[in-house]
Amino acid sequence: MSGWSDTWTWIDGTWHEGNPPIMGPRTHASWLGSSVFDGARFFEGVMPDIDLHCKRVNDSASALGMKATMLAGEMAELTKEGCAKFKSNQQIYVKPMYWVEGDGPGVIVGDPESTRFCLCLFDAPMAPKDAAMSITLSPYRRPTMECMPVNAKAGCLYPNNARAMVEAKGRGFDNAVVRDMLGNVAELTSANIFMAKDGKVHTPAPNGTFLNGITRQRVIQLLKKAGYDVFERTMDYGEFLEADEIFSTGNYNKVTPVKRIEDRDLQPGPIAARARELYWDFSHA
């Protein structure tokens, strides 16, 4: 296995360099998947929407029946402290996590009183400004609330997204459009998705099957404030096949245009470029 990038993790009151062992074979999360996390960013001296990311990990913990033990403000202060351990030009992924350590009733239920917390920061370069990706339609679907905890950013949700990405990469694409159980477009495997047609912006409405991303919400606000019409609605995959431009939003790379959908080439468009510019201006304001 390749070595880890520069990493610092805070747990139980102490910072540790590298990848410290924090779970054992009896840890509930390690064998029964009771973990939640969030992802924020530190880059160019800024941490956009860090308060919202920290609040969301607490909400995710509550949704899975855990006991959130850290205030959002405490996490934000720890993030500042930890990021000072890196070089000023490094782009840091900020990952607060909760997980259940001990078993509760019936073993598969975790004991909320045993909830643990850590904050993991690691060097993760963002895609360059001129990056673009190719996408295809995935045969896999997003789950619903009846069968998975889609109201949380839970670790157990991600193997489904991972298999969708692996399948797409096996066919020569960078990412994949995943639909909900009714066949409507939900998201990409690793980000939210937008399209533009005739100067108007469209994105799937949050319907409880995918994460209503913090970067997604911020970009919608910024585009509307800049005078764009943005519609959150039920969308069919065919609409993306006929789009003037397509782009994604997500914490890892923020705003990324699509250069190809199936066998149709696309040019990264002006609205995606403007969305990225608006987000960078907001982040540094």
ZIWOBEL-V645866 format. One line per field, one symbol per residue. phi: phi as a letter, one per 20 degrees, with the letter a starting at -180 (. if undefined). psi: psi as a letter, one per 20 degrees, with the letter a starting at -180 (. if undefined). A space follows every 50 residues. Layout:
phi->???
psi->???
This chain:
phi->.ffffgbccdblncecendffccdfefgffccmeccbcccccblnccflg fffffffffffffemedfdcfgfffffffgffffedffeeddedcfccbe edfdfmmfeeeffegdcbcddbfbgeffgefbcdcbeefecefdffcbff ecedgfeegfffffffffffdndebbedeefenefdaefcaeccbcblnd dcbgfgcndbfegffgfffgfffffeoeecddbfcdfgfffdffbcbdca ffcmccfddbclddfcegeffffffffffffffef
psi->pqqqrppppppkjqppqbnqpiqriipghhijkmqqrroaqoqkjqmpkh hhghhhhghgghhjjropiqqghgggghggghhiirqhjqopponqqqrp grqbpjgipqohijpqqqoppqpnpqqrhjqrrqqrpqiqqqrrhhiqmi jqmqhihhhghghggggghijjqhrqppraiijqpgarhjrqqqqppkiq pqqpppjjirpnqghghghggggghijqppporpqqhhhhhjqhqqrqqr hgjepprpippcjpqqpprhgghhggghgggghi.
